[in-house]
């Protein structure tokens, strides 16, 4: 299956989030790469739309339309920050470290 860039999901993401999202910065929850949504790999053929990390190809987002609503899975993202908004301060979210 051929991938497109994240711009291919721009209209869908704007419908879901209500703002322009191709210029948002996503951070991969697997490898930690921060990139613009437009730079991700998008796959639109199938039962849903899939967005993958441009570095490690980990699944970042899955969007499926069910009846009259969108079901959005963002488990692969550590963060998603729309353009013009400050990233959350990581100090507010301590990471559990093994003892």
C-alpha positions as CSV (number, residue, x, y, z in Angstrom):
1,X,0.0,0.0,0.0
2,X,1.4,3.4,-1.0
3,X,1.8,6.0,1.7
4,X,1.0,9.7,1.3
5,X,2.2,12.5,3.5
6,X,0.2,13.8,6.4
7,X,-1.3,16.5,4.4
8,X,-3.6,13.9,2.9
9,X,-5.4,13.7,6.3
10,X,-5.6,17.5,6.7
11,X,-9.4,17.8,5.9
12,X,-10.3,14.9,8.1
13,X,-8.2,16.2,11.0
14,X,-9.7,19.6,10.7
15,X,-13.2,18.1,10.8
16,X,-12.3,16.2,14.0
17,X,-10.2,18.8,15.9
18,X,-11.8,22.0,14.5
19,X,-8.4,23.6,13.7
20,X,-5.7,23.3,11.0
21,X,-3.7,20.2,12.2
22,X,-1.1,19.6,9.4
23,X,1.1,22.2,11.0
24,X,0.7,20.7,14.5
25,X,3.7,19.0,16.1
26,X,3.3,15.4,17.0
27,X,5.7,13.4,19.1
28,X,6.1,9.7,18.6
29,X,5.4,7.6,21.7
30,X,7.8,4.9,20.5
31,X,11.0,6.7,19.3
32,X,10.4,10.3,20.6
33,X,10.7,11.9,17.2
34,X,8.9,15.3,17.0
35,X,7.6,16.2,13.5
36,X,4.9,18.2,11.8
37,X,1.7,16.1,11.1
38,X,2.3,17.0,7.4
39,X,5.6,15.1,7.5
40,X,4.1,11.8,8.8
41,X,3.2,8.9,6.5
42,X,-0.6,8.6,5.9
43,X,-2.4,5.5,4.7
44,X,-6.0,6.2,3.6
45,X,-7.0,3.0,1.8
46,X,-8.7,0.6,4.1
47,X,-11.4,0.6,6.8
48,X,-9.8,3.7,8.4
49,X,-7.0,6.3,8.0
50,X,-3.6,5.5,9.6
51,X,-0.8,7.9,10.4
52,X,2.7,6.6,11.0
53,X,5.9,8.1,12.4
54,X,8.3,9.3,9.6
55,X,11.3,7.8,11.5
56,X,10.3,4.5,13.0
57,X,7.0,3.8,11.2
58,X,5.2,3.2,14.5
59,X,1.4,3.8,14.3
60,X,0.6,7.2,15.7
61,X,-3.1,7.7,14.9
62,X,-6.0,5.6,13.6
63,X,-9.2,7.2,12.5
64,X,-12.3,5.1,11.7
65,X,-15.7,6.5,10.8
66,X,-18.5,4.5,12.5
67,X,-22.1,5.5,11.7
68,X,-22.2,9.2,12.3
69,X,-19.0,9.7,14.4
70,X,-15.2,9.4,14.1
71,X,-13.4,7.0,16.4
72,X,-9.9,8.3,17.0
73,X,-7.0,6.3,18.5
74,X,-4.0,8.4,19.5
75,X,-2.2,5.8,21.7
76,X,0.9,6.0,19.5
77,X,1.5,9.7,20.2
78,X,3.2,11.1,23.2
79,X,1.9,14.5,22.4
80,X,0.0,16.5,19.7
81,X,0.3,20.3,19.8
82,X,-1.5,22.5,17.3
83,X,0.6,25.3,15.7
84,X,0.8,28.4,17.8
85,X,0.2,26.6,21.1
86,X,2.9,26.0,23.7
87,X,4.0,22.4,24.2
88,X,3.1,21.1,27.7
89,X,5.8,21.5,30.3
90,X,7.2,18.0,30.8
91,X,8.1,18.8,34.3
92,X,4.4,18.7,35.2
93,X,4.2,15.1,34.1
94,X,6.8,13.1,36.0
95,X,7.9,9.9,34.4
96,X,7.9,6.8,36.6
97,X,11.4,5.4,36.8
98,X,12.3,1.8,37.8
99,X,14.0,1.5,41.2
